[in-house]
Amino acid sequence: MITELLSQLTLLQWVGTLFGVTQVLLARKNNINNYLFGIVSILISLWVLYQSKLYADILLNLYYLVMSIYGWFYWKMGKKKKETPISYANKKEHKVALGIVLGCFLLMAYWLSTHTNSDVPYWDAIACAFAWAGMWLMAKRKIENWVYLNLSNIISIPLLIYKDLYVYAGLTTFLFVVAISGYIKWKKIIKNETKHDYRTA
């Protein structure tokens, strides 16, 4: 029974990984369709994480689901009913992101340590906190999303290995590398768009 469950979880991890890899590669290219692949990956992850008792990550993925839907619409139309460009976060957005990290960590750490049977409440909480902030910045199309997401990735890799979720640990390592590449790619896009705006001004 246990062997069969582990086999099913491994298969689901591979399927979810395939969609997750596609999602992050499309995000790196600044392609709005990344959200469609991300949603499928999220739905698969919810079941795998539930079986592994990573409850903060379950909430994180539910948040991902909401932010993916929001992000798709925001990227598509933005506040001015036109596609939102990539940009750097301003001071207010930086404060909001840091507030998300602190608030999420405190809430998740308390909930996990007192109301669940999680054996890694604080590690799960801090990984979740940085990812929440990163996803919010991603939805806003801010380049700093890659930084926050990679802080989450660094913490998540050993956590996933500890939970024997080796496929997801491999995916997270891949995402770590892609996030570095994504930051560089987005920085070039901002630079090129700035040059274009300057020339057409």
C-alpha positions as CSV (number, residue, x, y, z in Angstrom):
1,M,0.0,0.0,0.0
2,I,2.8,2.4,1.0
3,T,4.9,1.4,-2.0
4,E,1.9,2.0,-4.3
5,L,1.3,5.4,-2.8
6,L,5.0,6.4,-3.2
7,S,4.9,5.2,-6.8
8,Q,1.8,7.3,-7.5
9,L,3.3,10.4,-5.8
10,T,6.5,10.0,-7.9
11,L,4.5,9.8,-11.1
12,L,2.5,12.9,-10.1
13,Q,5.7,14.7,-9.2
14,W,7.1,14.0,-12.7
15,V,3.9,15.2,-14.4
16,G,3.7,18.3,-12.2
17,T,7.4,18.9,-12.8
18,L,6.9,18.9,-16.6
19,F,4.2,21.6,-16.3
20,G,6.2,23.5,-13.7
21,V,9.3,23.6,-15.9
22,T,7.3,24.8,-18.9
23,Q,5.7,27.5,-16.7
24,V,9.0,28.9,-15.4
25,L,10.6,28.8,-18.9
26,L,7.7,30.8,-20.3
27,A,7.9,33.2,-17.4
28,R,11.6,33.7,-18.1
29,K,10.6,34.6,-21.7
30,N,8.0,37.1,-20.3
31,N,5.2,34.9,-21.9
32,I,1.8,35.4,-20.3
33,N,0.8,31.8,-21.1
34,N,3.2,30.7,-18.3
35,Y,0.2,31.0,-15.9
36,L,-1.8,28.4,-17.7
37,F,0.9,25.7,-17.3
38,G,1.5,26.9,-13.7
39,I,-2.2,26.3,-12.7
40,V,-2.0,22.7,-13.8
41,S,1.3,22.2,-11.9
42,I,-0.3,23.8,-8.8
43,L,-3.3,21.5,-8.8
44,I,-1.1,18.4,-9.0
45,S,1.2,19.7,-6.3
46,L,-1.7,20.2,-3.9
47,W,-2.3,16.4,-3.8
48,V,1.3,15.5,-3.5
49,L,2.0,18.0,-0.7
50,Y,-1.1,16.8,1.2
51,Q,0.2,13.3,1.2
52,S,3.6,14.5,2.4
53,K,2.1,16.7,5.3
54,L,3.7,19.9,4.0
55,Y,0.7,22.0,5.0
56,A,2.3,25.4,4.6
57,D,3.2,24.5,1.1
58,I,-0.5,23.5,0.5
59,L,-1.6,27.0,1.5
60,L,1.2,28.4,-0.6
61,N,0.0,26.6,-3.6
62,L,-3.6,27.7,-3.0
63,Y,-2.2,31.2,-2.9
64,Y,-0.2,30.5,-6.1
65,L,-3.5,29.5,-7.7
66,V,-5.2,32.7,-6.8
67,M,-2.2,34.8,-7.8
68,S,-1.8,32.9,-11.1
69,I,-5.3,33.9,-12.1
70,Y,-4.8,37.5,-10.9
71,G,-1.4,37.6,-12.5
72,W,-2.7,36.5,-15.9
73,F,-5.3,39.2,-15.9
74,Y,-2.9,41.9,-14.6
75,W,-0.2,41.0,-17.2
76,K,-2.9,41.0,-19.8
77,M,-4.6,44.3,-19.0
78,G,-2.9,46.0,-16.0
79,K,-4.4,49.1,-14.4
80,K,-4.6,51.0,-17.7
81,K,-6.4,48.2,-19.7
82,K,-3.2,47.4,-21.6
83,E,-0.3,44.9,-21.1
84,T,1.8,45.7,-18.0
85,P,5.5,46.1,-18.6
86,I,8.3,44.6,-16.5
87,S,9.7,47.1,-14.0
88,Y,11.6,47.4,-10.7
89,A,9.7,47.5,-7.5
90,N,9.3,50.9,-5.8
91,K,9.8,51.6,-2.1
92,K,6.2,50.9,-1.3
93,E,6.2,47.6,-3.1
94,H,9.5,46.6,-1.4
95,K,7.8,47.3,2.0
96,V,4.8,45.3,1.0
97,A,7.0,42.3,-0.1
98,L,8.9,42.4,3.2
99,G,5.7,42.7,5.1
100,I,4.3,39.6,3.3
101,V,7.5,37.7,4.3
102,L,7.3,38.6,8.0
103,G,3.5,38.3,8.3
104,C,3.4,34.9,6.5
105,F,6.3,33.5,8.5
106,L,4.8,34.4,11.8
107,L,1.3,33.1,11.0
108,M,2.6,29.9,9.3
109,A,5.1,29.2,12.0
110,Y,2.5,29.5,14.8
111,W,-0.2,27.5,12.9
112,L,2.2,24.7,11.9
113,S,3.8,24.4,15.3
114,T,0.6,24.4,17.3
115,H,-2.2,23.1,15.1
116,T,-0.6,20.5,12.8
117,N,1.7,17.4,13.0
118,S,4.4,19.0,10.9
119,D,7.9,18.1,11.9
120,V,9.5,21.0,10.1
121,P,7.2,24.0,11.0
122,Y,9.7,26.8,10.9
123,W,11.6,25.7,7.7
124,D,8.3,25.1,6.0
125,A,7.0,28.5,7.1
126,I,10.1,30.6,6.0
127,A,10.2,28.9,2.6
128,C,6.5,29.6,2.2
129,A,6.9,33.2,3.3
130,F,9.5,34.1,0.7
131,A,7.6,32.3,-2.0
132,W,4.4,34.3,-1.1
133,A,6.2,37.6,-1.5
134,G,7.9,36.4,-4.7
135,M,4.6,35.3,-6.3
136,W,3.0,38.7,-5.4
137,L,5.9,40.5,-7.1
138,M,5.7,38.1,-10.1
139,A,2.0,38.9,-10.5
140,K,2.9,42.6,-10.4
141,R,5.6,41.9,-13.1
142,K,8.4,43.1,-10.9
143,I,11.9,41.9,-11.5
144,E,12.6,41.4,-7.8
145,N,10.2,38.4,-7.9
146,W,13.2,36.2,-9.0
147,V,15.2,37.2,-5.9
148,Y,12.4,36.3,-3.4
149,L,11.6,33.1,-5.2
150,N,15.2,32.0,-5.1
151,L,15.4,32.6,-1.4
152,S,12.5,30.2,-1.1
153,N,14.2,27.8,-3.4
154,I,17.4,27.7,-1.4
155,I,15.4,26.8,1.7
156,S,13.1,24.3,0.0
157,I,15.7,22.1,-1.7
158,P,17.0,20.5,1.5
159,L,13.5,20.4,2.9
160,L,12.2,18.5,0.0
161,I,15.1,16.1,0.2
162,Y,14.3,15.5,3.8
163,K,10.8,14.7,2.9
164,D,12.0,12.2,0.2
165,L,10.4,14.3,-2.6
166,Y,13.5,14.0,-4.8
167,V,11.8,14.9,-8.0
168,Y,10.5,18.1,-6.6
169,A,13.9,18.8,-5.1
170,G,15.4,18.4,-8.5
171,L,12.8,20.7,-10.0
172,T,13.4,23.3,-7.3
173,T,17.2,23.2,-8.1
174,F,16.3,23.7,-11.8
175,L,14.0,26.6,-10.8
176,F,16.9,28.1,-8.8
177,V,19.1,28.2,-11.9
178,V,16.3,29.5,-14.1
179,A,15.5,32.2,-11.6
180,I,19.0,33.6,-11.9
181,S,18.7,33.4,-15.7
182,G,15.2,35.0,-15.5
183,Y,16.5,37.9,-13.5
184,I,19.2,38.6,-16.1
185,K,16.7,38.2,-19.0
186,W,14.2,40.6,-17.4
187,K,16.9,43.1,-16.7
188,K,17.8,43.1,-20.4
189,I,14.2,43.5,-21.3
190,I,13.8,46.5,-19.0
191,K,17.0,48.0,-20.5
192,N,15.9,47.5,-24.0
193,E,12.4,49.0,-23.3
194,T,14.0,52.0,-21.6
195,K,16.2,52.6,-24.7
196,H,13.1,52.3,-27.0
197,D,11.1,54.7,-24.9
198,Y,14.0,57.2,-24.9
199,R,14.3,57.0,-28.7
200,T,10.6,57.5,-29.3
201,A,10.2,60.3,-26.8
